[in-house]
């Protein structure tokens, strides 16, 4: 990646964090995705990954939107981690519960290292989300939305195809897209990507 593009990405990340008053900065990196994913926010590692295909100065407006979108997801994960720590009334136990919660949905994340340092710093900077906190209900909503987040992987589609046929696979895929589109996590991230 060119130095100017790296600076652009880091400046965009810093500006987005500042605009959203997010105090703890996630890592951002660039990788080649072969599954047509443009960007990804990983709740386990607390990293944002951009597709290397987008590392062009001509695609900067799109890259800027993607960074804003993924930063919103990182913010949502921070709120969930603070919520779990608040419920447990113990930071270590709460983060362990949050880690287990993520692994229930994405067990393959276990090969990576959970970014406990990032979430502990978030809790130190922003505090716990306990009952009565202004973000308590929002955090509960995020947790439910994460539970209902559909598996958009091609492997899931292939499994449905092999078991139920091509028509069922297409129907299942359409249903998953609707669930994805109407999930509060995605609705808020799409809104964040449109902010100036």
C-alpha positions, -999 to 999 in steps of 0.1 A, spaced: 0 0 0 13 35 -8 22 58 20 -3 84 9 -31 58 10 -20 46 45 -21 82 57 -55 87 42 -69 56 59 -54 65 93 -65 101 90 -100 90 81 -100 65 110 -88 92 135 -113 118 122 -142 93 125 -132 83 160 -130 119 170 -164 128 154 -181 99 172 -163 106 205 -148 71 206 -118 72 230 -101 39 222 -87 34 187 -90 0 170 -63 -14 148 -69 -11 110 -53 -33 84 -56 -42 48 -60 -78 34 -71 -94 2 -106 -108 6 -117 -133 -20 -153 -135 -9 -163 -100 -22 -163 -84 13 -153 -48 12 -145 -44 49 -149 -61 82 -149 -53 119 -139 -82 140 -154 -81 176 -129 -107 189 -97 -90 178 -112 -54 177 -97 -48 143 -110 -33 111 -99 -49 79 -102 -33 45 -101 -52 13 -68 -46 -6 -88 -43 -38 -100 -9 -25 -65 5 -19 -68 30 -47 -69 68 -44 -98 67 -69 -119 47 -44 -113 70 -15 -149 81 -11 -159 44 -8 -131 37 16 -141 66 38 -177 53 40 -165 18 48 -143 30 76 -172 50 91 -194 19 88 -169 -4 105 -160 21 132 -197 21 142 -195 -17 146 -165 -13 168 -184 12 189 -213 -13 192 -189 -40 203 -174 -17 229 -209 -10 243 -216 -47 244 -183 -54 262 -191 -27 288 -226 -42 292 -212 -77 299 -187 -63 324 -215 -43 341 -237 -74 344 -209 -94 359 -198 -65 381 -163 -77 374 -143 -66 344 -124 -99 339 -154 -121 343 -175 -98 321 -150 -98 293 -147 -135 296 -185 -137 292 -183 -113 262 -156 -134 246 -177 -166 251 -207 -148 237 -188 -139 205 -174 -175 202 -209 -190 204 -217 -171 171 -183 -174 155 -164 -203 170 -137 -200 143 -125 -167 159 -109 -188 187 -78 -193 165 -72 -155 170 -62 -137 202 -90 -120 220 -81 -83 224 -87 -80 261 -64 -50 263 -86 -30 239 -118 -37 258 -102 -31 292 -90 3 280 -125 10 267 -140 1 301 -113 22 319 -121 52 296 -159 49 293 -170 29 324 -193 0 328 -228 -2 314 -250 -12 344 -288 -10 349 -298 26 350 -270 37 326 -282 56 295 -268 29 272 -282 -1 291 -312 -7 269 -292 0 237 -266 -26 248 -294 -52 254 -307 -44 219 -272 -48 204 -268 -82 222 -301 -94 208 -293 -81 173 -259 -99 174 -276 -131 183 -299 -128 153 -271 -117 129 -273 -141 99 -244 -162 87 -236 -147 52 -208 -171 44 -208 -190 12 -203 -223 32 -237 -218 47 -252 -214 12 -234 -245 0 -247 -265 29 -283 -255 22 -278 -263 -15 -265 -298 -8 -292 -306 17 -323 -289 2 -315 -279 -34 -307 -248 -54 -342 -231 -50 -341 -234 -12 -306 -220 -12 -317 -190 -31 -347 -186 -8 -325 -190 23 -300 -164 9 -327 -139 3 -341 -144 38 -306 -139 52 -301 -107 32 -333 -93 46 -323 -102 82 -289 -86 76 -304 -54 61 -330 -50 89 -306 -58 118 -301 -27 141 -264 -32 140 -264 -28 102 -290 0 102 -269 21 125 -237 14 107 -252 23 73 -264 56 89 -229 62 103 -214 57 68 -235 85 54 -225 111 80 -203 140 69 
